Amino acid sequence: MRTDVHAHLWGEDYLRLLESYGREDTATQHGLGAGDSPSELDARFAMNDAAGIDHQILSVSPQTPYFTDESEAVMSARLANDHYAELVRAWPARFSAFAALPLPQLDASLEELARALDELGMAGAGLTTSVLGRSLGDPVFRPLFEELDHRGSVLSLHPAGRDAGTPLIAENRMRWMVGAPTEDTICAMHLMLEGIPSRFPRLRIVHAHLGGALPMLLPRADEHVPWEAPDIVEMPTVAARRMFYDTVAHGHEPALRAAAESYGADRLMLGTDFPYQTGDGLRRAVRFIEETLVPEEAEDVLEAGTGLLPVDSATEPFSGRGP
């Protein structure tokens, strides 16, 4: 079964709730065709069928329920997760979902994670590459990694859309074209430098966009860590192969080849970034994998995301592929 691990769907009620709490980054999500109206779902399913995509794992990122007010964060996360659970019940062959968590409220996030996994049957958690400007490598988030690792669960990561914290991006119209893959790269490096992949070996971390610039940087990182980060537990070229990466690359075959050669094709999973790639773009998101990798590797990549689905779904459980 070909499973897309990077796909978005936003309910209007959820977006309006975020807006009522002061979020100002939701305007572009309205009217994108990524809602839950019958017409939008019919169009989505038709496009998926045309592209050869059987299943999508949904996430609300980057419109995550992060608020300093705990009640606002919890209310938003529960609304998002309940909505997704309804969609999965209605369309189990089409959808699974990653849980939204009310960060930076850690205790509330652990509670919501347990509800999402145990009661709602979600596929794991979906976070952004930073939380209100704080790195996921910060020890404050360690209990969340511990719980996900204990459960052998999944952490899907998506850029936060925060310009990687630099005005050089924010003030020069590059938030998503440059800022997003920069955030992917920084997050992956933060996690590796903190030893997260090796310390939590049962946790399956999935980075967006082939990990940003990471495939080009790994040998450089290995050579720099002895004097920049001498306390790391393992070299970046090793740590990177403990994680997974979706294939959102807008049809750029050299980027896919670089990722496959840097991580190994068994670390890659189909991602489309729906609705930002639709129609011909959605078909290209599948086709360029088939045209870039050898047939056996390509089919493995296209089907790899199925291994992230809950074991009690109608699919086979995760196969345990490792580095």
DRENDRENVO-692547 format. One record per residue: residue in one letter; x, y, z of N, C-alpha, C in turn. Coordinates in steps of 0.02 Angstrom, whole numbers, plus 50000, padded with zeros to 5 digits. Example, Ala and Ser with C-alpha at 12.3 -4.5 7.8 and 13.67 -1.06 7.14 Angstrom:
<recs>
A506604971650390506154977550390506604983550390/S506424988850354506844994750357506455000250394/
</recs>
This chain:
<recs>
M500424994050000500005000050000500445006250000/R500325010749954500725016849949500445022149996/T500855024050045500645028450099501035034850099/D500685040450097500965047150098501025049450171/V501635050550195501735052250265501745059750278/H501665063750226501695071050233501105074150196/A500545074550230499925077150200499545081150252/H499235086550231498895090950278498135090950267/L497775092250320497055093350317496875097750377/W496535103350363496345107950417495595108950417/G495275107950475494575109450482494475116850494/E493945119650468493805126750478493715128450551/D493395123950589493295125350661493965125950696/Y494445121750678495095121950709495465128450691/L495455130350628495795136550608495485142550642/R494825142650647494495148350680494665148550754/L494725142750786494915142650856495615145450866/L496085143350824496765146150828496745153750820/E496355156050773496305163250761496015166850820/S495535163850854495235167050912495725167650970/Y496245163450969496765163751020497355168050999/G497305171250941497805176050921498295173750868/R498215167650841498665165450789498555169550726/E499095171350693499045175650633499315172250571/D499435165650574499735162150517499275157050485/T498615158150490498145153150465497785155350401/A497895161350379497495163950324497575159750260/T498185157550246498295153950184498015146950184/Q497835144350242497565137550245496835137250224/H496485142850228495785143050207495745142650131/G495305138250107495185138050035495715134749993/L496165131050024496695127649987496475121049957/G495885118749976495675112049955495905106750002/A496115108750062496345103950112495875103750172/G495225104850159494725104450211494375097850210/D493815097450246493455091150253492765091250223/S492615096150180491965096150147491925090350098/P491335087850083491275082350035491615083649968/S491555089749944491865091249879492625091149884/E492895093749939493625093749947493885086649955/L493535082549993493765075650002493705071749937/D493165072649900493105069249836493665071149789/A493835077549787494375079849743495045077049767/R495155076849832495775074049859495845066749841/F495315062949851495345055749837495455054449763/A495145058549720495235057649648495965059149628/M496255064249657496955065849642497415060449668/N497285057949728497695052549755497655046349710/D497055044649689496975038849645497365039749580/A497335045749552497695047049490498445046649499/A498685048349559499395048149573499625041349597/G499155036949613499335030349638499475030249712/I499165034849750499255035249822498645032249855/D498755027349898498205023749930497985026849996/H498465029650033498335031450103498745037650120/Q498465042050163498835047850186498815048150262/I499385049950292499415051250364499385058750373/L498855061250404498715068350407499075071650466/S499225078050458499495082050513499265089250505/V499195092850561498995099850559499595104550553/S500195101850560500795106050556500795110050490/P501035116250491501325119850547500815123650590/Q500175122650577499665125950619499555121850683/T500075121450722500055117350783499755121150841/P499485117550891499145120750947499635122751002/Y500125126950985500625129051034500425135851063/F500285135951127500105142151161500395142051231/T500595147951255500845148451323500285147651374/D499665148951353499085147751395498895140351389/E498925136651443498805129451440498105127751417/S497605131351439496915129651420496825130551345/E497125135751316497065136851244497425131251206/A498015129351229498385124051196498005117451198/V497755115751257497395109351265496755109251224/M496375114651226495755114951188495885114051114/S496405117351089496565116951017496785109950998/A497225106951038497475100251022496915095151023/R496485095451072495935090651077495455091351018/L495315097550997494875098550940495185095550877/A495835096850867496175094150807496165086550807/N496325083550864496385076250867495705072850863/D495195075750893494525072850888494275073250816/H494425078750783494225079550713494565074250669/Y495215073350679495575068350641495305061350655/A495155059950718494895053350735494245051950699/E493825057050692493195056250656493325054750582/L493795058250553493955057150483494235050050471/V494665047850516494945041150509494415035750517/R493945036850563493395032050571492965031850508/A492865037750478492445038050418492795035350356/W493465036250353493845034350294494465030350314/P494395024650346494985020950371495465018550317/A495215017250258495665015150204496055020950175/R495795027050185496115032950155496575036650204/F496395036850268496735041350315496965037850378/S497535040050402497755039550472497965046550491/A498205047450553498375054250574498915054250629/F499305059550628499775060950683499435065750732/A499535064450795499215068450847499545075250853/A499135080450863499375087050882499445087150958/L499955090450983500085090751055500095097951079/P499845099251140499785106051166500435108551198/L500965108451160501605111051185501585118651188/P501995121651231502525118751272502295115951339/Q501635114651346501375111851408501535104351410/L502075102451444502325095651438501865090451469/D501635091651530501195086751563500555085851523/A500275091451500499665091051460499795087451394/S500395088351365500565084951303500625077451312/L500935075351367500975068251382500285065151392/E499845068851424499165066451434498795065951368/E498865070951325498525070851261498825065551215/L499475064451219499785059151180499505052451199/A499425051151264499135044751286498425043951260/R498035049251263497345048951238497335047651163/A497775051151127497785050551054497985043551033/L498475040551067498715033951047498265028451073/D498045028951136497675023451167496925023551151/E496635029451146495915029951135495735031451062/L496135035651031495975037850963496325033750909/G496825029750928497165025450880497585029150829/M497905034650850498285038550802498975035450790/A499305037550736499915034350713500545036750748/G500495041850788501065044750821500935052150834/A501465055950843501385063050857501695067150800/G501385072850785501645077450735501835083950768/L502475085750766502715091950795503055096150742/T503195102450759503605106550716504335106250739/T504785108750697505495108150709505745112250769/S505335116750793505465120450854504785121950886/V504795123550950504175124950986504225131951016/L503875136550985503885143551007504605145951015/G505025144150966505715146350965506195141951003/R505965136751036506405132351075506565126051036/S507205124151036507435118251000507135111851031/L506985107050988506755100551013507315096751048/G507935099051039508485096051076508525098351148/D508115103151167508095105651236507895099951282/P508245098951338508075093451384507355093651410/V507025099451406506345099751431505885095051393/F506055093451330505635089051290505825081651297/R506325080151337506555073251343506015068451366/P505585070251414505055065451433504595063451376/L504495067951328504075066351271504425061151226/F505075062051215505445057051177505445050351214/E505525050551280505525044351319504865040551311/E504315044151314503665040851308503555038051238/L503725041851187503665039351119504115033351107/D504715033551134505165027951128504905021751165/H504635022751224504345017251263503795013751224/R503425017651187502865014851148503085012351079/G503705013651060503915011950992503525015950941/S503385022150955502945026250914503335030650865/V502975035150834503235039250779503205046550797/L503735050250779503745057450785503845060350716/S503335063550689503375066850623503535074150634/L504055076650599504285083550609504175087650546/H503965093850556503805098350500504065105250518/P504325109050469504555115750485504025119950520/A504265124250565503805128450603503595134650565/G503945136350512503785142550476503985148650516/R504535148050553504765153550596505435156450572/D505585155350508506165158550476506825156350508/A506825150550539507425148050573507715153150622/G507275157550646507485162350696507935167950671/T507955169050605508415174150579508055179350537/P508185185750548507885190950506508135190750434/L508715187450422508965187050354508485183050310/I508105178450340507575174850305506925178650309/A506745180750370506095183750381505985190150341/E506515193950332506445200450299506615200350225/N506705194250198506895193750128506485188750089/R505855187750109505365183950071505575176650058/M505875173550108506125166750098505875161850151/R505315163450184505095159350241505025152050223/W504715150550167504595143550150505085140850098/M505315145050052505775142450001506465140750031/V506695144650079507335143550111507265142050185/G506825145650218506745144850290506535137850310/A506065134950273505805128350292506355122950289/P506705122050233507235116950233507805118650281/T507915125050295508415126850345508205124450414/E507565125250429507305122750493507355115150497/D507215111750441507295104450440508015102550458/T508485105950427509195104450437509405105650509/I509215111350535509415113150603509115108250653/C508485106550645508155101950692508505095150691/A508645092550632508975086050628509655086250662/M510035091650652510685092250684510615092950759/H510135096750783510025097350855509905090450886/L509465086550855509305080050882509915075450883/M510305075650829510895071350826511425073550876/L511535080050883512045082350931511845080851003/E511195080351016510955078451082510895070951091/G511065067151039511055059951044510365056751046/I509865060351023509175057851027509085051450986/P509325050950925509205044750886509485038450919/S510065038850950510365032950981510075031551050/R509905036751087509645035851154508925033251154/F508575034351100507885032151095507795028051031/P508075022051030508105018150967507435015550943/R506925015250986506275012850964505835018450937/L506055024550946505695030450921505865031350847/R505355031550805505445032550733505315039850716/I505855043450702505825050550687505815051450612/V505325055250587505255056450515505325063950502/H505855065850467505965072850449505655074350381/A505445080550372505155082750308505705084650258/H505505084750195505905087750141506615084850136/L506665078250142507315074850137507815077050190/G507555080250243508015082750295508345089250277/G508045093050230508335099450210509005098550176/A509505102150200510175101850170510605096450201/L510325092350245510725087450282511135082750238/P510865080150182511275075650141511935078650118/M511945085150108512555088450084513035090050141/L512805089650203513195092150259513495086750303/L513305080550295513505075450343514265074450348/P514635073550293515355072850300515685078950332/R515445084950314515705091050345515575090950420/A514965088950439514805088650511515265083750547/D515385077950517515835073050549516525076150562/E516775080050515517435082850522517465088650572/H516885091750583516875097550628516715095750700/V516375090150712516165088750781516735087950830/P517335085550811517855084850862518035091350897/W517955097050863518125103350895517525107750909/E516945106450877516345110350891515885106850940/A515845100250938515385096450981515725089851001/P516275090151038516655084051052516315079151099/D515755081251129515415076851177514855072651144/I514785072751079514235069051048514335061551056/V513775057851054513815050651066513965046651002/E513835049550943514015046250881514035051250824/M514415049650773514505054250717513845055350680/P513755061450652513155062950615513005058150557/T513515055650522513385051050468513065044550493/V513205042750555512895036850585512205038550612/A512155043950650511525045850681510985047250629/A511185050250573510685051950521510345045750494/R510685040150492510405033950466509945030550516/R509875033150575509395030550623508705033650615/M508665038950575508035042550566507765041450495/F507175044250483506835043450419506705050450390/Y506565050550324506505056850288505975056150234/D505515060950230505025060450176505315063450112/T505005061750056505295063149990505055069649959/V504765074249997504535080549968505135084349942/A505205084649877505775088149845505555091449781/H504905091849768504635095249710504925092549645/G505005085949643505215082649582505955083349567/H506355085649614507065086949600507465080449609/E507615077149554507925070549556508625070649589/P509055075649576509705075649609509655075849685/A509145079349712509065079549785508875072749812/L508435069249776508235062549798508815057749795/R509215058149742509795053749737510285055149793/A510395061549809510855063249863510615060449930/A509965060849942509695058250004509755050650007/A509595047349952509635040049950510345037749961/E510825041249932511525039349939511805041250008/S511535046450038511795048750103511505044650161/Y510855043250159510535039650214510445032250199/G510365030650135510125024150114509395024850094/A509205021750039508515022350015508015019550066/D508245014950109507795012150159507615017050215/R507905023050213507735028250262507225033150233/L506995032150171506555036850138505845034350136/M505365039050140504655037550138504295042650094/L503805040250057503415044750014503095050450054/G503215056550030502865062350056502665066849998/T502085070150004501865074449949501765081749969/D501665083050034501505089850057500825092250031/F500365087550020499695089549999499425094650050/P499115100250028498885102049962499365106349922/Y499985106949945500465111249911500735108049848/Q500635101449842500725098049778500075094349763/T499735096449711499115093349690499125092349615/G498635088849589498585087949517499215084949487/D499505088449437500125086149406500695085749457/G500705090449505501225090449556501195084349600/L500585082049614500505076149656500735069949618/R500565069549555500795063849514501555063949507/R501835069949501502565070549496502895068149561/A502575069449619502865067549683502965060049688/V502555056249653502635048949650503095047049593/R502975049949535503325047949475504085049049480/F504295054549512505005055849513505385050849557/I505035047749604505345042349643505455036349597/E504935034649559504985028949513505515030049460/E505615036249439506085037749385506805038749410/T506895039949475507555041449502507885035349533/L507505031349569507785025549603507675019249562/V508055014049576507945007649543507265005049564/P506925001049523506234999149536506104996249606/E506524991749628506404988749694506454993849750/E506954998249747507025003449797506445008349794/A506235010249733505685014949725505055012249757/E504895005949744504275003249773504325002749849/D504905001149874504995001049947504885007949977/V505135013149945505035019949970504305021849967/L503965020249913503265021949906502825018449957/E503025012549979502625008750027502875009150098/A503455012350109503765012250175503325015350229/G502955020650212502545024050262502005019750291/T501805014450256501295009850283501535006850349/G502195006150357502455003450419502375007950479/L502175014250468502055018750524501355018250552/L500905014850517500215014650537500125010350600/P499625011850640499495007850701499425000450684/V499674996250728499664989050716498954986350709/D498474989450743497794986850740497414989350678/S497774992850632497454994850570497424988750524/A497164989950464497074984450417497714983050378/T498274985750401498904984850365499384980850407/E499934978850376500454975250412500814979950460/P501044977650518501414981850564502104983550537/F502424988350570503084990650549503574984850548/S503984984550495504414978850484505044978850525/G505204984650556505794985050597506434986350559/R506384989350499506984990950463507434995350505/G508064993950507508524997850547509154999350509/P509575003650539510195005550504510684999750502/
</recs>
